Amino acid sequence: MSSFLTMSTVEDVVRDLAQVARVVAPPVLRIALALPFFKSGLTKWDGFLSLSPAASYLFEDEFKLHIFGHAYDFPFPAVFAYFDGIAEIVLPVLLILGFATRFSALALLVMTGVIQLVVPEGWANFHLPWAALAVAIMALGPGKLSLDHLAASLCRPRVVSGGGRQ
């Protein structure tokens, strides 16, 4: 008596799904982490390299670092606002392209940590998922659908028939 689904068929399907996931998961993770930061970054600019007054105001008057039960002003708020605005545009673009992927994910993880200090109540709904995405990207790498993978494959020495390198 033959069964419709044999154990080897199930194993083959699981193996095929895993192969598809290895290709699809990294870009999906990169996009999922990039989008909230990019959308936030778009609100910080009034034009090319022209920081919006609202972004400056937030860092000067609204955002406070909550450390050990006390709230502290940002040091050099104009500098932090400018670098934050740049990072929230550049890092997500790098992530989506899959270029300098692990570095970009690490930088967004650090930004998430700073955001946690500014908005401590956002941990469960926002900061934890962002941190998890960043760590997953750092662990899995950029994946095959990335500029990092393309650059690595172009830089590898080629083996020609006969075992020699080109």
Backbone as JSON, one array per atom type, in Angstrom:
{
  "sequence": "MSSFLTMSTVEDVVRDLAQVARVVAPPVLRIALALPFFKSGLTKWDGFLSLSPAASYLFEDEFKLHIFGHAYDFPFPAVFAYFDGIAEIVLPVLLILGFATRFSALALLVMTGVIQLVVPEGWANFHLPWAALAVAIMALGPGKLSLDHLAASLCRPRVVSGGGRQ",
  "N": [[0.85, -1.17, 0.0], [0.76, 2.08, -1.02], [1.48, 5.25, 0.15], [0.18, 8.55, -0.25], [1.78, 10.76, 0.5], [4.99, 10.26, 1.06], [7.69, 9.73, 3.39], [10.11, 10.56, 2.29], [9.2, 12.31, 0.32], [8.05, 14.37, 1.84], [10.34, 15.22, 3.15], [11.78, 16.14, 0.93], [10.15, 18.28, 0.1], [10.33, 19.94, 2.35], [13.09, 20.48, 2.3], [13.25, 21.84, -0.16], [11.64, 24.07, 0.42], [13.22, 25.24, 2.41], [15.45, 25.95, 0.9], [14.36, 27.91, -0.8], [13.59, 29.75, 1.15], [16.12, 30.51, 2.14], [17.0, 32.13, 0.11], [14.97, 34.07, -0.13], [14.45, 35.09, 2.48], [16.63, 36.84, 3.53], [16.51, 39.34, 1.89], [13.86, 40.11, 2.5], [13.96, 40.47, 5.28], [15.8, 42.58, 5.31], [14.37, 44.62, 3.99], [12.17, 44.87, 5.72], [13.38, 45.92, 8.02], [14.5, 48.25, 7.0], [12.39, 49.93, 6.07], [10.78, 51.32, 8.22], [12.74, 53.04, 9.29], [13.58, 54.49, 7.03], [11.19, 55.79, 6.28], [10.87, 57.41, 8.54], [13.17, 58.93, 8.28], [12.62, 60.41, 5.96], [10.89, 62.34, 6.91], [12.52, 64.11, 8.16], [13.75, 65.98, 6.56], [13.8, 68.97, 4.58], [14.61, 69.4, 2.08], [17.35, 68.77, -0.17], [19.94, 67.96, 1.88], [18.97, 69.8, 3.7], [17.97, 70.16, 6.73], [14.91, 69.69, 8.42], [13.15, 72.16, 10.36], [11.57, 71.0, 12.33], [12.82, 68.55, 12.89], [15.22, 69.41, 14.02], [14.16, 70.74, 16.24], [13.04, 68.59, 17.69], [15.34, 67.18, 18.62], [16.56, 69.17, 20.09], [14.69, 70.09, 22.01], [12.64, 68.19, 22.65], [13.41, 65.38, 22.6], [14.82, 63.3, 25.01], [17.36, 61.61, 26.79], [16.77, 58.76, 28.54], [18.15, 57.57, 31.26], [18.95, 55.4, 33.78], [16.71, 56.22, 35.34], [16.68, 58.99, 35.1], [16.27, 61.92, 33.05], [18.08, 63.15, 30.36], [19.44, 65.82, 28.4], [20.2, 65.72, 24.88], [23.59, 65.7, 23.95], [25.09, 68.17, 21.92], [22.75, 68.68, 20.11], [22.0, 69.59, 17.5], [23.92, 68.45, 15.86], [23.46, 65.71, 16.34], [20.83, 65.55, 15.33], [21.25, 66.06, 12.62], [23.03, 63.98, 11.83], [21.41, 61.8, 12.47], [19.29, 62.2, 10.69], [20.64, 61.83, 8.23], [21.58, 59.18, 8.55], [19.15, 57.78, 8.74], [18.27, 57.81, 6.16], [20.39, 56.96, 4.46], [21.36, 54.45, 5.55], [19.04, 52.65, 5.41], [18.74, 52.59, 2.59], [21.17, 51.4, 1.82], [20.76, 48.94, 3.07], [18.51, 47.89, 1.68], [19.59, 47.63, -0.87], [21.43, 45.77, -0.24], [24.1, 46.27, 0.38], [27.09, 46.7, 2.1], [25.86, 45.42, 4.18], [25.82, 44.05, 6.75], [27.16, 45.92, 8.32], [25.41, 48.11, 8.05], [23.1, 47.06, 9.26], [24.09, 46.71, 11.86], [24.59, 49.39, 12.56], [21.96, 50.38, 12.51], [20.96, 48.85, 14.59], [22.36, 49.95, 16.75], [21.29, 52.54, 16.6], [18.65, 51.88, 17.23], [18.99, 51.13, 19.88], [19.64, 53.65, 20.99], [17.27, 54.99, 20.41], [15.61, 53.52, 22.07], [16.49, 54.46, 24.53], [15.47, 57.02, 24.38], [12.72, 56.74, 23.97], [11.47, 54.87, 26.03], [9.14, 53.33, 26.45], [8.52, 52.2, 24.02], [9.58, 49.71, 23.56], [8.49, 46.97, 23.39], [6.68, 47.03, 21.2], [8.04, 48.19, 19.02], [10.95, 48.56, 19.2], [12.09, 46.07, 20.02], [11.3, 44.27, 17.87], [12.71, 45.62, 15.76], [15.35, 45.4, 16.67], [15.61, 42.62, 16.69], [15.33, 42.06, 13.95], [17.64, 43.38, 12.97], [19.7, 41.93, 14.24], [19.21, 39.39, 13.16], [19.77, 39.9, 10.44], [22.47, 40.54, 10.64], [23.41, 38.06, 11.48], [22.59, 36.24, 9.44], [23.53, 37.42, 7.16], [23.81, 39.17, 3.97], [22.56, 37.7, 1.94], [21.82, 36.02, -1.21], [20.59, 37.71, -3.04], [21.82, 40.39, -3.3], [23.99, 43.27, -3.35], [26.34, 42.94, -1.96], [26.75, 40.15, -2.12], [27.06, 39.89, -4.88], [29.39, 41.46, -5.29], [31.22, 39.96, -3.78], [31.23, 37.58, -5.24], [32.32, 38.45, -7.64], [34.86, 39.09, -6.86], [36.06, 36.73, -6.15], [38.61, 34.3, -6.82], [38.78, 32.72, -9.95], [38.37, 29.33, -10.94], [39.89, 27.49, -13.36], [39.5, 24.93, -15.89], [41.43, 22.07, -15.21], [42.34, 22.76, -12.81], [43.8, 25.05, -12.18], [44.14, 28.57, -11.26], [42.58, 31.51, -12.45]],
  "CA": [[0.0, 0.0, 0.0], [1.59, 3.28, -1.08], [0.87, 6.44, 0.72], [0.33, 9.72, -1.13], [2.96, 11.49, 0.96], [5.99, 9.43, 1.71], [8.62, 10.49, 4.22], [11.1, 11.22, 1.43], [8.52, 13.42, -0.34], [7.95, 15.43, 2.84], [11.71, 15.73, 3.33], [12.11, 16.9, -0.28], [9.4, 19.54, 0.15], [10.93, 20.76, 3.41], [14.39, 20.92, 1.8], [13.0, 22.85, -1.19], [11.18, 25.28, 1.11], [14.38, 25.84, 3.08], [16.28, 26.59, -0.13], [13.67, 29.13, -1.2], [13.67, 30.68, 2.28], [17.48, 31.04, 2.22], [17.12, 33.2, -0.89], [13.95, 35.09, 0.07], [14.45, 35.68, 3.82], [17.48, 38.01, 3.75], [15.98, 40.63, 1.41], [12.64, 40.46, 3.23], [14.41, 41.02, 6.56], [16.43, 43.88, 5.05], [13.3, 45.58, 3.68], [11.36, 45.07, 6.94], [14.11, 46.81, 8.92], [14.78, 49.52, 6.34], [11.22, 50.79, 5.83], [10.42, 52.3, 9.26], [13.79, 54.05, 9.42], [13.55, 55.34, 5.84], [10.0, 56.65, 6.39], [11.18, 58.41, 9.54], [14.19, 59.81, 7.7], [11.99, 61.33, 4.99], [10.24, 63.44, 7.64], [13.54, 64.96, 8.78], [14.39, 66.84, 5.56], [13.0, 69.91, 3.78], [15.23, 69.41, 0.77], [18.65, 68.11, -0.16], [20.81, 68.38, 2.98], [18.34, 70.87, 4.47], [17.25, 69.53, 7.84], [13.68, 70.42, 8.75], [13.14, 72.75, 11.7], [10.93, 70.07, 13.27], [13.83, 67.57, 13.3], [16.12, 70.1, 14.95], [13.4, 70.99, 17.47], [12.92, 67.35, 18.45], [16.59, 66.87, 19.31], [16.92, 70.25, 21.01], [13.72, 70.33, 23.08], [11.73, 67.08, 22.98], [14.07, 64.11, 22.87], [15.66, 63.21, 26.2], [17.9, 60.28, 27.03], [16.32, 58.25, 29.84], [19.19, 56.67, 31.74], [18.9, 55.17, 35.23], [15.64, 56.96, 35.97], [16.81, 60.42, 34.88], [16.2, 62.36, 31.66], [19.2, 64.03, 30.02], [19.42, 66.4, 27.06], [21.2, 65.24, 23.93], [24.72, 66.61, 23.74], [25.17, 68.61, 20.52], [21.51, 68.22, 19.48], [21.97, 69.87, 16.06], [24.78, 67.43, 15.22], [22.73, 64.44, 16.41], [19.7, 65.62, 14.41], [21.78, 65.98, 11.25], [23.52, 62.61, 11.6], [20.25, 60.91, 12.49], [18.58, 62.37, 9.42], [21.43, 61.18, 7.18], [21.59, 57.73, 8.79], [17.83, 57.2, 8.47], [18.09, 57.7, 4.71], [21.49, 56.2, 3.84], [21.43, 53.06, 6.01], [18.0, 51.84, 4.79], [19.03, 52.39, 1.16], [22.22, 50.38, 1.77], [20.15, 47.65, 3.44], [17.66, 47.39, 0.6], [20.49, 47.2, -1.94], [22.28, 44.68, 0.23], [25.48, 46.74, 0.28], [27.55, 46.97, 3.48], [24.64, 44.97, 4.85], [26.0, 43.79, 8.18], [27.49, 47.21, 8.93], [24.18, 48.9, 8.1], [22.24, 46.46, 10.29], [24.69, 47.04, 13.15], [24.35, 50.82, 12.81], [20.55, 50.54, 12.86], [20.81, 48.27, 15.92], [22.83, 50.98, 17.68], [20.26, 53.59, 16.59], [17.51, 51.34, 17.97], [19.35, 51.25, 21.29], [19.5, 55.06, 21.37], [15.83, 55.27, 20.39], [15.08, 52.91, 23.29], [16.78, 55.37, 25.64], [14.64, 58.21, 24.22], [11.31, 56.34, 24.08], [11.55, 53.56, 26.7], [7.89, 52.57, 26.37], [8.36, 51.62, 22.69], [10.39, 48.5, 23.43], [7.8, 45.75, 22.95], [6.02, 47.17, 19.9], [8.9, 48.66, 17.93], [12.39, 48.39, 19.35], [12.45, 44.66, 20.05], [11.31, 43.73, 16.5], [13.81, 46.2, 14.98], [16.61, 44.79, 17.14], [15.62, 41.23, 16.22], [15.62, 42.1, 12.51], [19.04, 43.76, 12.78], [20.54, 40.81, 14.65], [19.02, 38.34, 12.15], [20.5, 40.3, 9.24], [23.89, 40.39, 10.95], [23.7, 36.64, 11.57], [22.39, 35.56, 8.16], [24.24, 38.09, 6.08], [22.98, 39.86, 2.98], [21.86, 36.77, 1.06], [22.24, 35.97, -2.61], [20.01, 38.84, -3.77], [22.41, 41.58, -2.7], [25.22, 43.76, -3.96], [27.45, 42.3, -1.23], [26.97, 38.82, -2.71], [27.59, 40.12, -6.23], [30.77, 41.92, -5.15], [32.03, 38.83, -3.32], [31.39, 36.61, -6.33], [33.21, 39.03, -8.64], [36.22, 39.16, -6.29], [36.61, 35.38, -5.93], [39.43, 33.8, -7.93], [38.1, 31.75, -10.8], [39.11, 28.1, -11.18], [39.75, 27.04, -14.75], [39.66, 23.48, -16.01], [42.8, 21.69, -14.95], [42.61, 23.07, -11.41], [44.52, 26.31, -11.98], [43.34, 29.77, -11.05], [42.65, 32.49, -13.5]],
  "C": [[0.9, 1.23, 0.0], [0.81, 4.46, -0.56], [1.11, 7.61, -0.21], [1.57, 10.52, -0.78], [3.9, 10.53, 1.67], [6.91, 10.33, 2.51], [9.64, 11.22, 3.35], [10.47, 12.39, 0.67], [8.41, 14.61, 0.6], [9.33, 16.05, 3.04], [12.14, 16.57, 2.13], [11.42, 18.26, -0.29], [10.01, 20.48, 1.19], [12.28, 21.31, 2.95], [14.22, 22.01, 0.74], [12.52, 24.16, -0.58], [12.33, 26.0, 1.8], [15.28, 26.54, 2.07], [15.66, 27.9, -0.61], [13.78, 30.17, -0.09], [15.06, 31.29, 2.41], [17.71, 32.17, 1.22], [16.19, 34.37, -0.56], [14.07, 35.81, 1.42], [15.37, 36.89, 3.97], [16.96, 39.31, 3.16], [14.69, 41.05, 2.11], [13.0, 41.06, 4.59], [15.0, 42.42, 6.36], [15.36, 44.95, 4.79], [12.48, 45.9, 4.94], [12.06, 46.0, 7.92], [14.29, 48.19, 8.29], [13.57, 50.46, 6.3], [10.88, 51.76, 6.96], [11.47, 53.39, 9.43], [13.77, 55.01, 8.24], [12.36, 56.3, 5.9], [10.22, 57.75, 7.42], [12.18, 59.42, 9.0], [13.61, 60.81, 6.72], [11.35, 62.52, 5.68], [11.25, 64.44, 8.19], [14.12, 66.01, 7.82], [13.37, 67.74, 4.86], [13.51, 70.01, 2.36], [16.59, 68.76, 0.9], [19.56, 68.75, 0.89], [20.29, 69.58, 3.76], [17.44, 70.23, 5.53], [16.02, 70.37, 8.18], [13.79, 71.02, 10.15], [12.53, 71.81, 12.74], [11.94, 69.04, 13.77], [14.79, 68.2, 14.3], [15.42, 70.32, 16.3], [13.32, 69.73, 18.33], [14.19, 67.06, 19.25], [16.98, 67.94, 20.33], [15.99, 70.31, 22.23], [12.9, 69.12, 23.52], [12.45, 65.8, 23.39], [14.98, 64.23, 24.08], [16.14, 61.77, 26.31], [17.52, 59.85, 28.44], [17.3, 57.18, 30.29], [19.1, 56.61, 33.27], [17.9, 56.09, 35.93], [15.71, 58.48, 35.82], [16.75, 60.72, 33.39], [17.31, 63.38, 31.4], [19.01, 64.57, 28.61], [20.47, 65.72, 26.19], [22.38, 66.21, 23.91], [24.77, 66.95, 22.25], [23.93, 68.2, 19.72], [21.45, 68.48, 17.98], [22.8, 68.83, 15.3], [24.06, 66.08, 15.21], [21.56, 64.44, 15.43], [20.16, 65.43, 12.97], [22.24, 64.56, 10.94], [22.39, 61.6, 11.61], [19.5, 60.98, 11.17], [19.31, 61.7, 8.26], [21.37, 59.67, 7.33], [20.25, 57.09, 8.45], [17.49, 57.15, 6.98], [19.13, 56.75, 4.13], [21.47, 54.73, 4.26], [20.3, 52.19, 5.44], [18.24, 51.59, 3.29], [20.11, 51.32, 1.0], [21.65, 49.0, 2.08], [19.34, 47.08, 2.29], [18.51, 46.9, -0.58], [21.33, 45.99, -1.53], [23.75, 45.02, 0.09], [25.94, 47.21, 1.66], [26.45, 46.55, 4.46], [24.82, 44.79, 6.35], [26.35, 45.08, 8.92], [26.23, 48.06, 9.09], [23.23, 48.37, 9.18], [22.78, 46.77, 11.68], [24.44, 48.5, 13.51], [22.89, 51.06, 13.18], [20.24, 49.89, 14.22], [21.25, 49.27, 16.99], [21.81, 52.12, 17.76], [19.03, 53.14, 17.37], [17.77, 51.42, 19.47], [19.21, 52.68, 21.79], [18.02, 55.45, 21.4], [15.16, 54.69, 21.64], [15.32, 53.81, 24.5], [15.91, 56.63, 25.58], [13.17, 57.88, 24.46], [11.26, 54.95, 24.72], [10.3, 52.71, 26.55], [7.67, 51.91, 25.01], [9.03, 50.28, 22.5], [9.61, 47.34, 22.82], [7.23, 45.86, 21.54], [6.94, 47.52, 18.75], [10.35, 48.23, 18.09], [12.83, 46.94, 19.36], [12.39, 44.05, 18.64], [12.44, 44.31, 15.64], [15.13, 45.58, 15.37], [16.71, 43.35, 16.64], [15.93, 41.17, 14.73], [17.1, 42.41, 12.25], [19.97, 42.6, 13.13], [20.42, 39.66, 13.65], [19.8, 38.65, 10.88], [22.01, 40.14, 9.47], [24.28, 38.91, 10.98], [23.63, 35.94, 10.21], [23.19, 36.16, 7.02], [23.28, 38.63, 5.04], [22.16, 38.94, 2.1], [22.33, 36.9, -0.38], [21.72, 37.14, -3.43], [20.51, 40.14, -3.16], [23.64, 42.0, -3.49], [26.44, 43.19, -3.25], [27.78, 40.94, -1.84], [27.57, 38.95, -4.11], [29.06, 40.53, -6.17], [31.68, 40.77, -4.72], [32.26, 37.83, -4.44], [32.31, 37.15, -7.43], [34.66, 39.06, -8.17], [36.85, 37.79, -6.06], [37.49, 34.98, -7.1], [38.67, 32.72, -8.68], [38.99, 30.52, -10.98], [38.82, 27.68, -12.61], [39.93, 25.54, -14.81], [41.14, 23.13, -15.9], [43.22, 22.08, -13.55], [43.35, 24.36, -11.16], [43.59, 27.48, -11.77], [43.58, 30.76, -12.16], [43.01, 33.83, -12.95]]
}
